[in-house]
Amino acid sequence: MSVNMAATTRLDVPRGLAGVVVAETEVGDVRGREGFYHYRQYSAVDLARTRRFEDVWYLLVHGALPDARRSAAFAAETAALRRLPDEVSAALPAIAAAGADANPLAGMRTALSLLGAAKDFRPVYDVDADRRREDTVVAAAAVPTLLTALHRLGRGLDPVEPREDLPYAANYLYMLTGVEPDPERARAVEQYLIATIDHGFNASTFTARVIASTGADVAACLVGAVGALSGPLHGGAPSRALDTLDAIGTPDRIDPWIRARVLAGERIMGFGHAVYRTEDPRSRMLREIALRFGGPRVAFAVEVERHVEAILAELKPGRELHTNVEFYAGVVMELCGLPREMFTPTFAAARVVGWSANILEQAEDSKIIRPVARYVGPGAPAEVPVMT
């Protein structure tokens, strides 16, 4: 007799596990209805406004903000880890040349695996907390070097060697362009990086934790996270938000362009968020940064934002949709000289620190993450037909 077990154990499972609590964390939290998120006990936006990237990195990995002495020591420690092992550097040209389109994020998956092998990363299950922490710092320090080298090699340019005398963000821009950035642009990118280090159990962070729960090494966890981030529904929106501005083109086209998309039920890139029901606090801060630069591009972005919110209020009353982090992130990164194909890789250069903190936390729990699926296929058990 066929028995459909699914019918007897049916549960209401929200799509995408939305709102389902799958773990406890001390890394940080997102309070979507309040429009607030934090790293440890501190507002992430306040940290971006007042601290350096290395200080927030220290907070996520060590659990507390550093004093001046520890801040300087950690900055020096991580800067010294920016250079790649020779065997990794030697492989980058081949990695960058693979495929028709050079993609630093795709190349970094391979390069991170090679880095883990070169640095003898061991399964997190087999090493102590200090070694795990050391491996995450080694990997995170190398990520900007990998990304910028792959980008330049993919365009026929030689990689730029990292400098230990520059802070994380300034060195990233230097390796990307070959020119030391001016302080204002370096600080703007640094604030963006801080604001995107961590953001709850997003797809890439959860992926990293699932892999860490198996006891795999740090490189394996990060490669999985990068794979999740590469999906257009997760990490690919900043450049698409700029594409929206380009498609609109001029102020007189804003209203008809937006109305046509809203009435057609199309998504407007850079607006709306899966968690926030208020304004995205990251967007608010990045708007402030953009306004510091000023100029026609910023003024146009602000005007588009105003029109979109007004039209949505008119055509979709009661539906709260505001700019998300991608909208002004694209504007700020463009102002700072980053090419669009490096927007998502730049996001990864920040998020690797958040992934690392989550990997370290998950590694403290020896229980593997192993949920169940609800079977909805034909009734089972069924007799296996005899082959004729």
Secondary structure in CASP SS format (residue, H / E / C, confidence):
PFRMAT SS
TARGET T0000
AUTHOR 0000-0000-0000
METHOD secondary structure of the structure
MODEL  1
M C 1.00
S C 1.00
V E 1.00
N C 1.00
M H 1.00
A H 1.00
A H 1.00
T H 1.00
T C 1.00
R C 1.00
L C 1.00
D C 1.00
V C 1.00
P C 1.00
R H 1.00
G H 1.00
L H 1.00
A C 1.00
G C 1.00
V C 1.00
V C 1.00
V C 1.00
A C 1.00
E C 1.00
T C 1.00
E C 1.00
V C 1.00
G E 1.00
D E 1.00
V E 1.00
R E 1.00
G C 1.00
R C 1.00
E C 1.00
G C 1.00
F E 1.00
Y E 1.00
H E 1.00
Y E 1.00
R C 1.00
Q C 1.00
Y E 1.00
S E 1.00
A H 1.00
V H 1.00
D H 1.00
L H 1.00
A H 1.00
R H 1.00
T H 1.00
R C 1.00
R C 1.00
F H 1.00
E H 1.00
D H 1.00
V H 1.00
W H 1.00
Y H 1.00
L H 1.00
L H 1.00
V H 1.00
H H 1.00
G C 1.00
A C 1.00
L C 1.00
P C 1.00
D C 1.00
A H 1.00
R H 1.00
R H 1.00
S H 1.00
A H 1.00
A H 1.00
F H 1.00
A H 1.00
A H 1.00
E H 1.00
T H 1.00
A H 1.00
A C 1.00
L C 1.00
R C 1.00
R C 1.00
L C 1.00
P C 1.00
D H 1.00
E H 1.00
V H 1.00
S H 1.00
A H 1.00
A H 1.00
L H 1.00
P H 1.00
A H 1.00
I H 1.00
A H 1.00
A H 1.00
A C 1.00
G C 1.00
A C 1.00
D C 1.00
A C 1.00
N C 1.00
P H 1.00
L H 1.00
A H 1.00
G H 1.00
M H 1.00
R H 1.00
T H 1.00
A H 1.00
L H 1.00
S H 1.00
L H 1.00
L H 1.00
G H 1.00
A H 1.00
A H 1.00
K C 1.00
D C 1.00
F C 1.00
R C 1.00
P C 1.00
V H 1.00
Y H 1.00
D H 1.00
V C 1.00
D C 1.00
A H 1.00
D H 1.00
R H 1.00
R H 1.00
R H 1.00
E H 1.00
D H 1.00
T H 1.00
V H 1.00
V H 1.00
A H 1.00
A H 1.00
A H 1.00
A H 1.00
V H 1.00
P H 1.00
T H 1.00
L H 1.00
L H 1.00
T H 1.00
A H 1.00
L H 1.00
H H 1.00
R H 1.00
L H 1.00
G C 1.00
R C 1.00
G C 1.00
L C 1.00
D C 1.00
P C 1.00
V C 1.00
E C 1.00
P C 1.00
R C 1.00
E C 1.00
D C 1.00
L C 1.00
P C 1.00
Y H 1.00
A H 1.00
A H 1.00
N H 1.00
Y H 1.00
L H 1.00
Y H 1.00
M H 1.00
L H 1.00
T H 1.00
G C 1.00
V C 1.00
E C 1.00
P C 1.00
D C 1.00
P H 1.00
E H 1.00
R H 1.00
A H 1.00
R H 1.00
A H 1.00
V H 1.00
E H 1.00
Q H 1.00
Y H 1.00
L H 1.00
I H 1.00
A H 1.00
T C 1.00
I C 1.00
D C 1.00
H C 1.00
G C 1.00
F C 1.00
N C 1.00
A H 1.00
S H 1.00
T H 1.00
F H 1.00
T H 1.00
A H 1.00
R H 1.00
V H 1.00
I H 1.00
A H 1.00
S H 1.00
T C 1.00
G C 1.00
A C 1.00
D C 1.00
V H 1.00
A H 1.00
A H 1.00
C H 1.00
L H 1.00
V H 1.00
G H 1.00
A H 1.00
V H 1.00
G H 1.00
A H 1.00
L H 1.00
S C 1.00
G C 1.00
P C 1.00
L C 1.00
H C 1.00
G C 1.00
G C 1.00
A H 1.00
P H 1.00
S H 1.00
R H 1.00
A H 1.00
L H 1.00
D H 1.00
T H 1.00
L H 1.00
D H 1.00
A H 1.00
I H 1.00
G C 1.00
T C 1.00
P H 1.00
D H 1.00
R H 1.00
I H 1.00
D H 1.00
P H 1.00
W H 1.00
I H 1.00
R H 1.00
A H 1.00
R H 1.00
V H 1.00
L H 1.00
A C 1.00
G C 1.00
E C 1.00
R C 1.00
I C 1.00
M C 1.00
G C 1.00
F E 1.00
G C 1.00
H C 1.00
A C 1.00
V C 1.00
Y C 1.00
R C 1.00
T C 1.00
E C 1.00
D C 1.00
P H 1.00
R H 1.00
S H 1.00
R H 1.00
M H 1.00
L H 1.00
R H 1.00
E H 1.00
I H 1.00
A H 1.00
L H 1.00
R H 1.00
F H 1.00
G C 1.00
G C 1.00
P H 1.00
R H 1.00
V H 1.00
A H 1.00
F H 1.00
A H 1.00
V H 1.00
E H 1.00
V H 1.00
E H 1.00
R H 1.00
H H 1.00
V H 1.00
E H 1.00
A H 1.00
I H 1.00
L H 1.00
A H 1.00
E H 1.00
L H 1.00
K C 1.00
P C 1.00
G C 1.00
R C 1.00
E C 1.00
L C 1.00
H C 1.00
T E 1.00
N C 1.00
V H 1.00
E H 1.00
F H 1.00
Y H 1.00
A H 1.00
G H 1.00
V H 1.00
V H 1.00
M H 1.00
E H 1.00
L H 1.00
C C 1.00
G C 1.00
L C 1.00
P C 1.00
R H 1.00
E H 1.00
M H 1.00
F H 1.00
T H 1.00
P H 1.00
T H 1.00
F H 1.00
A H 1.00
A H 1.00
A H 1.00
R H 1.00
V H 1.00
V H 1.00
G H 1.00
W H 1.00
S H 1.00
A H 1.00
N H 1.00
I H 1.00
L H 1.00
E H 1.00
Q H 1.00
A H 1.00
E C 1.00
D C 1.00
S C 1.00
K C 1.00
I C 1.00
I C 1.00
R C 1.00
P C 1.00
V C 1.00
A C 1.00
R C 1.00
Y C 1.00
V C 1.00
G C 1.00
P C 1.00
G C 1.00
A E 1.00
P C 1.00
A C 1.00
E C 1.00
V C 1.00
P C 1.00
V C 1.00
M C 1.00
T C 1.00
END
